[in-house]
């Protein structure tokens, strides 16, 4: 499980310059941006906050996200 203090500090790297970039913690496996809908996987309790990684999942509905996320390429 990701530390609550860390979750409170994290923001979407794509949106943070222009908006709040707030993230929803979803099923202990994903962080979903409330502004742009990019989805960032959490692998081994480490959020992968790379814009390219969030781009991979932008078209996937949150109900369709794999839990746990697949291994990184």
C-alpha positions in Angstrom: 0.0 0.0 0.0 1.2 3.5 -0.9 1.9 5.9 2.0 -1.0 8.3 2.6 1.3 11.3 3.0 2.9 10.5 -0.4 -0.5 10.2 -2.0 -1.5 13.6 -0.7 1.5 15.2 -2.3 1.4 13.5 -5.7 -0.1 15.3 -8.7 -0.5 14.5 -12.3 2.8 15.5 -14.0 0.9 16.4 -17.2 -1.6 18.7 -15.5 0.1 20.2 -12.5 1.4 23.3 -14.4 -2.1 24.3 -15.5 -4.5 22.8 -12.9 -4.6 21.0 -9.6 -3.8 17.6 -11.2 -5.5 15.8 -8.3 -5.3 12.1 -8.4 -7.8 9.4 -7.4 -6.3 6.3 -5.6 -8.1 3.4 -7.3 -8.1 -0.2 -6.1 -4.6 0.1 -4.5 -3.2 -0.2 -8.1 -3.8 3.1 -10.0 -3.7 6.8 -9.7 -6.2 8.5 -12.0 -6.0 12.2 -12.8 -9.2 14.0 -12.2 -8.4 16.6 -14.9 -7.0 14.7 -17.9 -8.0 11.1 -17.1 -4.5 9.8 -17.4 -4.0 6.6 -15.4 -0.7 5.9 -13.6 0.0 2.3 -12.4 1.3 1.5 -9.0 3.9 -1.2 -9.3 5.4 -2.8 -6.1 3.8 0.0 -4.1 5.6 2.6 -6.2 3.5 5.0 -8.3 4.9 5.2 -11.9 4.3 8.9 -12.5 5.7 9.1 -16.1 3.5 11.0 -18.6 4.2 8.4 -21.2 2.9 5.7 -18.9 -0.2 7.7 -18.1 -0.8 8.2 -21.9 -0.9 4.4 -22.4 -4.0 4.1 -20.3 -5.9 7.3 -21.2 -8.4 5.6 -23.4 -9.0 2.7 -20.9 -12.1 3.1 -18.7 -11.3 2.9 -15.0 -13.5 -0.2 -14.6 -11.4 -1.9 -17.3 -7.9 -1.2 -15.8 -6.1 -4.4 -15.0 -5.6 -5.1 -11.2 -2.7 -5.5 -10.6 -1.2 -3.5 -13.4 0.9 -5.4 -15.9 4.7 -5.4 -15.5 6.5 -2.4 -17.0 8.0 -2.7 -20.5 
